[in-house]
Structure formats: structure tokens, C-alpha cells
């Protein structure tokens, strides 16, 4: 019997008060297995560029940073204090949070009335999706996705229980999410629009909801204060991200395709069922506010050409709705067998990836020519030894200076990633302080005026002349230009020794600061 016929027989239902038992053992087994598998994969990669930046930012605590809140840098710093220099250590919180998102998929399915096997299937669908498995590193999204999913789950649970503390918890989760990414006010507003449009409007009459809505702006205040003092730099990041997306050949159409594919086989099928159910099933009518909010966020992301994972916080709820629809389909025995097969096939890809990735650098055969290829290279092969090579080149440049020059010399880099890498890997060589005018690093401040000699790592043709022209003399001392290396890291990089700045840094630094990530391609 068809899904449409099955759903058409489901009339309106009152919010449930007696959900099925939660499949704790099965769900936790899936989430734990996912975390372990992802951890094994994460342990095989060296630091990624943004992770190095989080480490650098965490050593410079602030109320906010130009491109994110303070939480990810703080977590990176704390983990590095506990286990210095360990990539896996700073990734453990992300692994746990992504595993929590799998649990939330199952918990949301339970709120819809899904039985234990469907709950486990929802958790498995999330755990085996490319969305989840491709993000084992420390990143803002690994906190943003579970926190958004928690907010949606809390509101859905409120629909069933009418327990107002859930609304307060949603406000706290939103406040915490703002310390990671600054999209959550839009998500909160879209959820409110969804409730206003499709209900349950009783939620809007609850004082707890309005108290929760005040928690978020209170938590936003420190970040907004920082932004106001720094020219509202976040307002310019949207255009920067859109430009980076276009540079990676990722316009709105490509972004929409990535969103459609990020669920993988099992997650993709469950997501389609979830969309069907939220649109057609009377039983899921009370929860359609989440669908409205998700669609509004989707439109926003596509119009602004944002990143495909910006809407991923709604995926666990969508998987839960799909599990509900699946549980209502007739011929359940063969359907269960089919979806069990989907789960096995979906789990096979991450398992294979753990075994074979990262690929050996010796298998690289073609140079990187655009941003999309850059991302694929790093995912498949890792960063390689580029950071170490540039650090050694800087060490050698410093060693060649006279003792008088070396005493007050500092290091600068055209890329915030390169600067972060030099700070992290340079500790083993005793490198001096590192500076960069790029992105968030520029807001850490300029070099001191006492530094008359600067060893500068430039990305050729991307802002290098603007920096070099600020000195009386600039001499190239090393070049990194491996034909198959990563541009801006192992290729198109020159190390300069710059002497005698022409003006004080407090005059020149603001003109050098940029939000664009230079790669040279």
C-alpha cells in the first residue's frame, strides 16, 4: 500500500502524552560507534587551518571575534592546555557534540511517537550521513548543528508535554549557540514565524517563551559590544563567504545540490519521507512550524550563497519525521529489511573512509587550481607537511639575521592560517611573536613599533606588495613553490625579510587588514 494512502488514513491527533520508550541502549550504541569511528579518522589528520586559528584565538581571549563567537577558541585552548599539540584532543568535544546530534535525531523521533527500532534508525541515518562524517575536526558547525537540533527538539517536546521549562532550556541553548555562530537569532526568529503561521499559537502566549527570547539578546550583548567597537565586521563576512563560495564554484544551485546530498543514502530517503510527512500527515501537523523555519533558513542560505551546512540543525528533526512516516507504512517487515540494508550500505562508506584516508601525498597528480579543489585536496590528503616547511623556512630566515636584528624581530604572514600555523609549530623552534592582518588575526593587533625587522611569509600576488611597500627594504630569502603543493601553503609562497617600517603600525595596520583568505588562486 502506498505511503500517500497510508498517511491519508491518519486523522488529526492530539499531542501525545505517552510516547514509546526511548531506545537508550541502541541509540547510544549507534552514537558511540559513530564517535569512535569518527575519532579514529580524526586521529589520522594533522591540524586543519581553522583549528590552528582557534588555538591562536584561544590564547587571546575576547568577548567575540570577527567571524565567530568565543566558544570554539575557548574550547580549543582548554583542550590544548590539557594535551598540548594534540589534534585529536581538541577534536574530542566536536566528536561528542556530533554524536549528540545523532541522539537528538532519535529523541525527536520518539516525540513523534516512533518506536525504538525507528529511533535507532534515525540515529543511524544521521551518523552515517556525509554531513556528520565529513566533520570530525574542531569547527563552529560541530557545535552549531547539535545546539540548533536541541532547540528544535525542545520546542517539539513542548508541543507534546506543554512543560514550560523546555522553552527556557531552548532559550539557554540559543544563547550558547550564539557564542559559536551568529546565525541563531535568525533561526530563533524563523521558528517564531513558523509557530505564528501554523501553530501551536498557544506557545506564543507562554511567558516562558518570552523569557527565553530575552535570554538570547542578553547573551548577545557582549558580542554586539565587541562588534560595535570594531565597525560591525561580521556584517561584511556574509559577502566574503559568498565570494569564497563562488570561488569554489559553489553558487546557489550547487549549494542546493550539496544540501540534497548531505544526508547520504539512508538519511536522504528518511529526509524525503520526513518532508512528505510534515506536509501531508495530520499527525505531524502540530510540528509544521519546524518545517516553515527550516524552509525560511534554506531560502536565506541560498539567496546569500551561504554554506550548505548552515541548515543542518534541522536535519535531526527531519530524520525523526521520516522515521515516523516509515513506521506507518504497511508491509513493515520488508520495509524494515530494506532500510536495514540502506543502513548497512550507508555505514560501509565511512568505514572504508577510515581505512583509506588520508591518501598518501605521493598519489597527488594534479595541481590545485580553485577553491573547490583546495577543499577536496585537504579532505582526501590532509594538509601534508606544508606548515612544517614554512615554519622551518622562517626559522632559517631568522637564524640568518644579525644578533641585533634577531633580538627585536617578529614574524608576520599574509594568511591567518599561515600565521596560526607559525605560532603553533614555531613553538618548537622558539619563533618570536606572529602577526597577520588577515581576517580574525588582524584584530589581535599589529606588531610593536620596536620591531624594526619582520620576517614576512607572503602569498604571492595577494596583498604582498601592500605589506612590503611599508618598509624601507624588503628582501626575498626563501620560496615555497612545489608544483603540486597547496597554494598559499606549499606553492606561491615567498619568505621576505623586511627592514625599517616607514610609519608606525597603528597608522598602517588598519589599511592592511582584510577579511579575505588569500590562497593565490
N, C-alpha and C positions, 0 to 999 in steps of 0.2 A: 504494500500500500504506500502511496506517495507521501512525502513529507508534508506537502500542501494539504492533502486530505486529512492527515493525522492532526495537523495544527488547527485545521478548521473546526475540528470537533472539540477543541479546548475552549470552553467559555470563560468569561471573566471569573477571576478568583480573588478572594480577599487575601491580604498579606498573610503569609504563613506564620504560625506561632510554634510549629512543631517540625523543624527541619530534620532531615535524616542525620544520623550520627556522622561526625567528622572522621574521615579515614586517616587518623593521625599516623598510624604505622606506615601505611602505603605511601601517603603523601610525603612524609618525612624521609622515607627511603628514597623516593624519587629525587627530592630536593637535595638530600645529602649526596647521592650518587652523582647528580649533576655538579654539585660544588666540588667534589673530589676530582671528577673528570676535567672540569674547567681549571681546577688548581694544578693538575698535572701539566696541562697545556700551558698555563701561565708561567709555570716554573721554568719552562724551556726558552723563554724570551728574556732578553735584557731589557733595561728601562726603555719605555717609549718616550717620545719627545715631551708630551704633555705631562707625563708622570714626573719627569725631571723638573719641569716648570713648577708643578705642585710642591715638590720638595724645596725649590728655591723660594717660592712664595710662603711656604710654611715657616721658613726661618725668618720671615719678615711679617709677623702677624699684623693684620689690618682688619678694619670693620668690613671691608669689601675689596674687590679687585676689579679691574676694568671689564673683565669678561666672565666673572662668576662671583659667587659669594665666598665666604671664608671657610666653609666646612671641609671641602676636599683638601685644600692645602693644610689645614689643621690636622686632619686625619693622616695625611702623608707624613707630616713632621713627627707626629706621635709614634707612628709605626717605625719610622727611621730611627728614632731615639731608642726604641726597644730592640731593633735589629738593624744596625747601621749598614747601609749599602745593599740591602736585600730587596730585589724587585718583588719577590713573592710576598714578603712581609707587608709591603704597602698595598698589595692586591687582595689580601685576605678579607678586609672589610667589604670590598666590592663583590667578592665571591659570595659572601654571606648575604649581602643585600640582593643579589640576583637570584640566589636560591630562595630568599624570602618572597620574591615576586612569584615564583612557582607555587609556593604555599598559598599566596593570595589568590591565584587563579583557582585553586581547589576550594578555598574558603568562599569565594564568590559563587562558585558553582553550588556549593551547599546552601547558600542563601536562596538560590533559585529553586531549591528542592531536589537537587541532583543526588542520586545515591552514591555510595562510596566508590564504586568502580568508575563512575563518571568523574568524580572528584580527582581520582588518581590520574585519569586520562587527561584532564585539564592541566594538571601539574606537569605531566609528561609532555604535553603539547608545547607548553612554554619552555621547558627545559631542553627540548631537542630542536628548538627553532634557531635559525641563523641569528635572529635578533638577540637571543640570550647567549649563544655560544661564541659569537664573534666579539664579545665584550668582556674579556677576562682581565683587562687591565684596570687600573685606577682611573676613573673618568667621572665627570659630573653626571653623565647619564646613568651610571650604575647605581646612583643614589636617587636620582630624579624619577626613574621609572618605578621602582618599588614604592616610593613615597606617594606618587600620583596614584598608583594602583591601590594603596592603602586608603587614600581619601575616597576613591570611588567605592571601594568595598565598605567603608564605614557608612557612607550615605545609603548604599543599597541595604545594608544591615538595618539601618534606622527605619527604612520603609517597612521591614518585617516586624521589628520589635518596638518601634516608637520610643526607644530609650535615648533621651536627650544627651546624656554624657557622650554618646557616639559622635554627635555633632561637634562637641567641644574637642574631642580627640581629632576629628578631621581638621579643625582649625589649627591645632598644635602641629599636625603633620604638614599642613600647608606652610606654617611659619618655619618649620625645619627645612622644608623643601626650598624655601626662598634663600636659605643660606647656601644652597647648592647652585640652583639656576633661577633666573629671574622670569621664567615663563609662568610660574604658578599663579600670579594674580589673574592672568588671562584665563587659565584653566578654571580657577575658582569662579570667575565671572561667567564663563560658559556653562558651568554646572548650574549656576543660579538661573541663567536664561532657560536652560533645559527644564528645570523644575517649574519655573514660571509658565513656560509654554505648555508642558504636558503633564505637570504634576509630579508627585503629590504636593499640591499647594499648601497643604497643612504644614509642611516643613517650613515654609516661609513665615508662618505665624508663631514659630517656636522661638522664644527669647534666646535659647541656647545657640541657635543658628546665627543670630546677630552678634552674640558674644563671640562666637567662633570667628565671625567675619571681622571683628575688631582685633582679634589676636594677630591676624596676618599683617595688617598695617603697622601694628606695634612692633612686630618683628622686622618689618621692612625699614623702620625709621633709621637704624644705624647705617644700613646700606645706602639709603637715599641721601643721608647726610654726607657720606663719602662721595657719592655721585655729584651732589651739588657743589662740593668743593673742588671737583676735578672736571667740571664742564660737561657733566652728563655724558660721559664717554660711552656708556652702554647703548645710548640711542644711536651711536654710529656703528656699533658692532653688527647690527642687523644687515646693513648694506655691505659690510666687509664679508660676512658669512655668505650672503647671496652671491657676491663676486667670486668667492672661493668655490662655491657650488658650480657656478658657470665655468670656472677654470677647470673643474674636474669633469666637465661635460655632463653636469647634473642639473638640468633645468627642471621646471615643474613636472614635465611629463616623465622624466627619468626618476624623479623623486617619488611620483605616484607609483611607478613600477616597483621601485625598491620597497615601498610600503606594502604593496600587494604580495611581494615575495618573501618578506622578512619573517613570516610565520612558518616557512618550510612546508612540508607535505602535510603532516598531521595538524599543525597549527593553522595552516591555510584552509584546510577543509573545515575544521571546527570554527574558524572565524567566519567563513561563509554561512555556516549553519547558524552561528550566533547572530549575524546580520539579519538573516531570514527570520529568525525567531523574534528578535526585538521589533521588527517591522510588522510581522503578521500574527504573532501569538498574543492572545488576550491575557494569557497567564503572565507574560513578561511586560505587559503594558505599564505597570507601576514603575518600571525601571527604565523607561524610554528616555528619561532625562539624560542618562549617561550617553545614549546614542546621539542625542542632539548635541551635547557638549563635545563629544568626540568628532562629530562632523564639522562643527564650527572650528575646532582646533585644526582639523585636516585642511579646511579651506584656507585658514590663516597661514599654515605652513606652506601650502602650495603657492599662494599669492606672494608671500615674502621670499619664496625659494629657500626655505629653511632646510634643515636636515631631516631625513626620513624618520629617525628615531624620536623626534620631538613628540609624536603622538603615541609612543609605545606604552605610556602609562595606562592607556585604556585597553590594551591587549588582554591582560588577565581577565578583565570583566567580559570581554568579547568571547574568550575561550570558555568561560563559565557558562555564558548563554548558549554557546554551541553545544556544550555537554548536556545542557537541559534539553535542547531540541533532539539531540541524539537519543536521549533516554526515552523520548516519546514516540520514536519511530517503531512501527511494527516490525516483525521478523527480527527481534532483538538479538537472537543467537548469532545469526550470520553477520549482522551488523557489528556485533562485538568482535567477532573474529576478523572482520575486515579492518576495523580500527586498531585492533591489536597488531595486525600486520603493518598498518601505517606507522604505529609507534616503533616497531622493530626497525623498519626501514629508516625512519627519521633518526633513531638513535645510532644507526650504523655510521652515518656521516660524521658526527662529532667524534666517534670512537676512532675512525680512520684518521681524522684530522689530528688527533692526539698522537697517533703513532708516527705520522709522516711529517708533521710541521714542527718547527720551521724547516723549509727545504734548505739544502746546502747552498751556500753562496756560489759554489763552483758551477751550479746549474743555471746561473743568470746568463742570458744570451743576448738580451737587447737592452738598450739604454732607456731610462725613464724620460718621457717627453711631455707629460702633462700631469696634472694633479691626481687624476683618477689612477693612472699607472703608479704614481708615487704611493698612494694608499694601498694598492694591491701588492706592490713590492714589499712594503713593510709588513703586511699581514702574512704573506707567504714566506718571506725570507728573514724577517726581523730587521733590526737596524744595522746589523753587521758590526764591523769594527771601526766605523766612521768616527764615532765620538772619541774613541781612544786615539785614533790617528791625529785628529785635530788637536787634542789635548797635548799629545807629545810634540806636535809642531809648535804649539805655543810655549811649552816648556823649553824647547830648544831655542826659540827666539829670545826668551827671557835670559837664558844662560849666556847668550852671545852679547848681551848688553854689558856696558862697563859697570863696575860695582856701584858707582854713584848713580847711574841711571836706574839700575835694578832696585835700588833701595826704595825709591818712591814710585816705581812703575805699577800700573794696573793693567787689567785686561778688559777689552770690550769686544762685542760681537754684533754683527748686523741682524742676527736672528735670535729671538728669545729662546728658541730651542737650543741653539748652539751655546748661548750664554749659560743656560741652565746646565747643559752637559759639562761645560768647562768648570762650573762651580762644583758639580758633583764629582766628576772624575779627577779634577785638578787637586782635590784634597790630598790624594796620594802623592802628588808631586810638589805640594806646598805652593801652589799658584796663589798669587795675590787676589784681591777682590775683583769681581767680574761685574761688568755693567753692559747694558744694552738699551738702545732707545726703542726697541721693538715691543709692541703690544704691552702686556702687563709688566714686563721687565722695566720698561721705560719709567713707570711710576714708582719704581724702587729708588729712583733718584740718580743724578749724574755723578760722574767721578769727582773727586775733590780737586780743587784748583792746585793743590800741591803736587798732583801727579803731572809731571811735565813730559813723561814718556808713557805711551799707551801701545800695547800690542793688540792690534785690531784684526779680528777674523771677519773678513768681508765676503758677502755673496756677490760675485761679480755682476756688475751691471744693475744691481738693485739697491740703490741708496748709498753705494760705497763712495762715490765721488762727493756726495753731500757731506759725508763724515770726514773724508780725507782732506777736503779743502779747508777744514777748520784748523789745520796745523801748518806750521812753517815748512816742515819737511815730512814726507811720507815715503818710506822705502819698503818695497815688497821683499820678503825674506823667505817665503815658502809658498808652494802652490799645491793644492789638492785637486787633482783633475783626472781621477780614474774614469775611463770611458764608460764603464758600466756601473759606476758608483751612484749613490743617491745624490741628486742635485741639491746644492746648498749644504751638503754634509761631507761627501767624498768627491764631489765634482763641482766645478765652477766656484771654487773657494780659494781665496788668497789671504795669506797672513802678512800683515804690514806692521812695521814699527813706525809709529807716528810720534813726532817730537815737537814740543813747544806749541801748545794751543794758542791761537791768535786772540781769543776772547775768553772771559770767564765762562764756565759751564752753565751757570744759571741763566745766561743770555742765549746760549746756543742750543741747549738741550731741548727746550720746547719745540724749536723748529725741526729738530731731528726726529722727534717722537712720531711713531706711526703705529697703526693697528694692523697693517698688512703683514702677512707672514711671507718673507722672501725665500723663494726656492731657486730663482734664476731661470725658471721655465715658464 
